[in-house]
Amino acid sequence: MNRINDKLEEIEKYIQELSEIIPVDFEQYKYDFKTKAACERYSEKIIGAIIDTSFLIIKENRLKIPEEEKQALDILCEESIITNELKERLRDAKGMRNILAHEYGKIDDKIVFESIKDELIFDAEEFIKQIKKFMKY
């Protein structure tokens, strides 16, 4: 449980730091290359920590071992640890992370900004909430 709690605290720290630097509007984001790069990096770190946490929960609870990273969220959902709705949103976020990390195709800055600002922070906080609820069983 300590490693899971440490990971949840790590996610909370990343959310806080991202919240402090994300611009209020797209125009600021688009033209501030340092802030844009930092926001993209924080989103990668948040999603990475969510996946790491998922694997720790799977291992600690001796659940079915996923063959691929994306299956970790499926397993948490199958075990009623996270909701299906959250699983789908986090899979989308992971897809965005892969695009940012591996630069598949052209990155649409507006989509990235809106997903970070309007979805990622909320989804990461919801993930923490659902995991903490599960851990109190």
Buried (B, 14 or more C-beta within 10 A) or exposed (E): EEEBBEBBEBBBEBBEBBEEEBBEEBEEBBEBEEBBEBBBBBBBBBBBBBBBBBBBBBEEBEBEEBEEBBBBBBBBBBBEBBEEEBBEBBBBBBEBBBBBBEEEEEEEBEEBBBBBBEBBBEBBEBBBEBBEEBBEE
